[in-house]
């Protein structure tokens, strides 16, 4: 299936010199800034600030609803923080370029809210919890990338899908070893949510408007028509272009390939219009 995937702005938010700044880049900058704030709060003994911002199921039930989002911006300094920011910037940009900025921000918002909302509901059954940080959230960004580009090669030629499965398994085993039930729940919710959201959107689904932050225009569904024997060469060409996009992203296309893909899109739109008038 060929889909008009540009249903949100896929271009950078702005440019800093020759460096493109995407929404994922802006989010990474905010996280870095709040890491500095957390470090200063720890150094000055302002533990009250951290406690006010981290997630606590009891706190949310007591009215501190902001903790459903602010927990992810409480960062204790460490080298793993650099890794998660790398995942957000690199893989977040790929998702943003494929699905569009609005959809990416909507997915990010869902993954941000899903664990604390679920844990708050679990607290009514007596399962209280406290946690902070965005490690699972930003790892889920990588899982979303793997769902988009499962065959993309990572380090040592390992495909993204296998890397994501291995990392989820190791993270889950680590949580089990340390009896970290909250960490295990957060990891599985974020990783599972990222996978199913992206696969659903790849299949043609949209996030509800209130989750996508902006109303998203319904995009036309374009189908490759397989029952026309006079165009096998064109179909093969388009299939090759789509395979290249799935492996390397839209930016890997040459101008000629972009032109061919746009031409095929316009022809399929015209066929759909004609079939709808019949």
C-alpha positions in Angstrom: 0.0 0.0 0.0 1.2 3.5 -0.8 0.0 6.1 1.7 0.4 9.8 1.7 2.3 9.8 5.0 2.9 13.5 5.1 -0.2 14.2 7.2 1.7 16.6 9.4 4.7 18.8 8.8 7.8 16.6 8.2 10.2 19.6 7.7 12.3 20.9 10.5 10.8 23.4 13.0 13.7 25.8 12.3 17.3 25.8 11.4 20.4 26.8 13.4 22.8 27.6 10.7 23.0 24.4 8.6 21.6 22.3 11.4 17.9 21.3 11.2 16.0 21.5 14.4 13.1 19.0 14.7 10.5 18.7 17.4 12.5 15.8 18.8 15.5 18.1 19.0 13.5 20.7 20.9 12.3 18.1 23.3 15.8 16.9 23.9 16.9 20.4 24.7 14.1 20.7 27.3 15.2 17.4 28.9 18.8 18.5 29.1 17.8 21.8 30.7 15.6 20.0 33.3 18.5 17.7 34.0 20.6 20.7 34.9 17.7 22.0 37.1 17.5 18.6 38.9 21.2 18.5 39.5 21.2 22.0 41.0 18.2 21.0 43.2 20.1 18.0 44.4 23.2 20.0 45.1 21.3 22.7 47.1 19.2 20.3 49.1 16.0 21.3 47.3 14.6 17.8 47.5 11.1 19.3 47.8 11.2 20.3 44.2 12.0 16.8 43.0 9.3 15.3 45.2 6.8 17.8 43.8 7.6 16.9 40.2 8.2 13.1 40.3 5.2 10.8 39.9 3.5 9.5 43.0 0.3 7.7 42.7 -0.7 9.0 46.1 0.2 12.5 45.0 -1.8 12.4 41.8 -4.8 11.1 43.8 -4.3 13.9 46.2 -4.6 16.5 43.4 -1.0 16.8 42.0 -2.1 15.9 38.5 0.8 17.7 36.9 3.0 14.8 38.1 1.4 12.7 35.3 3.7 14.6 32.9 6.4 16.3 35.0 7.9 13.0 36.2 9.6 12.6 32.9 11.6 15.8 33.3 13.2 14.8 36.6 16.6 13.6 35.6 19.3 12.6 38.0 22.6 13.1 36.1 24.3 10.0 34.7 25.8 8.6 31.5 22.6 6.6 30.7 20.8 10.0 30.3 23.1 10.8 27.4 22.0 7.5 25.7 18.3 8.2 26.1 18.7 11.7 24.7 20.6 10.2 21.8 17.7 7.9 21.1 15.2 10.8 21.3 17.2 13.0 18.9 18.2 10.3 16.3 15.2 8.0 16.2 12.7 10.6 17.1 13.7 12.6 14.0 13.2 9.5 11.8 9.7 9.0 13.2 8.9 12.7 12.7 10.1 12.6 9.1 8.0 9.5 8.3 4.8 10.2 10.2 4.9 14.0 10.5 5.5 16.3 13.5 2.0 16.3 14.7 1.7 12.5 14.8 5.2 12.2 16.5 4.2 14.7 19.2 0.9 12.8 19.7 2.7 9.5 20.1 5.2 11.1 22.5 2.3 12.5 24.6 0.5 9.0 24.7 3.8 7.3 25.8 4.4 10.0 28.4 1.0 9.7 30.0 0.3 6.0 29.6 2.4 4.6 32.5 1.4 7.2 35.2 -2.3 6.9 34.3 -2.1 3.1 34.4 -0.2 3.2 37.8 -2.7 5.8 39.2 -5.6 3.4 38.3 -3.7 0.5 39.9 -3.3 2.5 43.1 -7.0 2.2 43.7 -6.3 -1.6 44.0 -3.6 -0.9 46.6 -0.6 -0.8 44.3 1.1 2.4 45.2 4.1 3.7 43.1 6.7 6.4 42.8 9.0 6.9 39.8 10.7 9.6 37.8 12.8 10.0 34.7 12.3 9.3 30.9 14.5 6.3 30.3 11.6 4.0 29.4 9.9 6.8 27.4 12.9 7.5 25.2 13.7 3.8 24.8 10.1 3.5 23.5 11.0 6.0 20.8 13.6 3.5 19.6 10.9 0.8 19.7 8.7 3.0 17.6 11.5 3.5 15.1 12.0 -0.3 15.0 8.3 -0.7 14.3 8.7 1.7 11.3 12.0 0.3 10.0 12.2 -3.3 11.3 14.9 -4.2 8.8 17.1 -1.1 9.4 20.7 -2.2 10.3 22.1 -1.0 13.5 25.6 -1.7 15.0 27.3 -4.8 13.7 24.5 -5.3 11.1 21.8 -6.2 13.7 18.4 -5.3 12.4 16.4 -2.8 14.4 13.6 -5.2 15.3 16.0 -7.7 16.9 17.8 -4.9 18.8 14.5 -3.7 20.2 13.4 -7.2 21.2 16.8 -7.9 22.9 16.8 -4.6 24.8 13.2 -5.0 26.0 14.1 -8.5 27.2 17.2 -7.4 29.0 15.4 -4.4 30.6 12.6 -6.7 31.8 15.0 -9.2 33.2 16.9 -6.4 35.0 13.7 -5.2 36.5 12.8 -8.7 37.7 16.2 -9.2 39.1 16.0 -6.1 41.2 12.3 -6.7 42.0 11.4 -3.4 40.4 7.8 -4.0 39.6 7.1 -0.3 38.8 10.1 -0.2 36.4 8.9 -3.4 34.7 5.4 -2.0 34.3 6.6 1.3 32.9 9.0 -0.4 30.4 6.4 -2.8 29.1 3.6 -0.2 28.8 5.9 2.3 26.9 7.5 -0.3 24.7 4.2 -2.1 23.9 2.4 1.2 23.4 5.0 2.5 21.0 4.9 -0.7 18.9 1.1 -0.9 18.6 0.6 2.8 18.0 3.2 2.9 15.1 2.0 -0.4 13.5 -1.6 0.8 13.7 -0.7 4.2 12.1 1.4 2.4 9.4 -1.7 0.4 8.6 -3.6 3.6 7.9 -5.0 4.5 11.4 -4.9 8.0 12.9 -4.6 9.1 16.4 -7.8 10.7 17.8 -7.5 14.5 17.4 -7.2 15.1 21.1 -4.2 12.8 21.3 -2.6 14.2 18.2 -2.6 17.7 19.8 -3.8 19.2 16.6 -6.6 18.0 14.3 -5.0 15.8 11.7 -6.5 15.9 8.2 -7.6 12.5 7.0 -5.2 11.4 4.4 -6.3 9.6 1.2 -5.5 5.9 1.1 -3.7 5.1 -2.1 -3.6 1.5 -3.3 -1.2 -0.2 -5.7 -3.5 -1.7 -8.3 -2.3 -5.3 -8.9 -4.8 -6.4 -11.5 -3.5 -4.2 -14.4 -1.1 -6.3 -16.5 0.1 -3.3 -18.6 2.0 -1.6 -15.8 4.2 -4.3 -14.2 7.3 -2.3 -14.8 6.0 0.8 -13.0 4.7 -1.3 -10.0 8.1 -2.9 -9.6 9.8 0.5 -9.7 7.4 1.9 -7.0 7.9 -1.2 -4.9 11.6 -0.7 -5.1 11.3 2.9 -4.0 9.1 2.0 -1.1 11.6 -0.7 0.0 14.3 2.0 -0.1 12.2 4.3 2.1 11.5 1.5 4.6 15.3 0.8 4.9 16.8 4.3 4.7 14.1 6.9 5.1 12.6 9.5 2.8 15.8 11.6 2.7 17.6 8.8 0.9 15.5 9.2 -2.3 17.0 10.9 -5.3 15.1 13.7 -7.1 14.1 11.3 -9.8 12.8 8.8 -7.4 10.8 11.5 -5.5 9.3 12.6 -8.9 8.4 9.0 -9.8 6.8 8.5 -6.4 4.8 11.7 -6.6 3.7 10.8 -10.2 2.4 7.4 -9.0 0.6 9.1 -6.1 -1.2 11.5 -8.3 -2.2 8.8 -10.7 -3.6 6.6 -7.9 -5.5 9.6 -6.5 -7.0 10.2 -9.9 -8.1 6.6 -10.1 -9.7 6.8 -6.7 -11.6 10.0 -7.7 -12.8 8.3 -10.8 -13.9 5.2 -9.0 -15.8 7.2 -6.4 -17.7 9.0 -9.2 -18.8 5.7 -10.7 
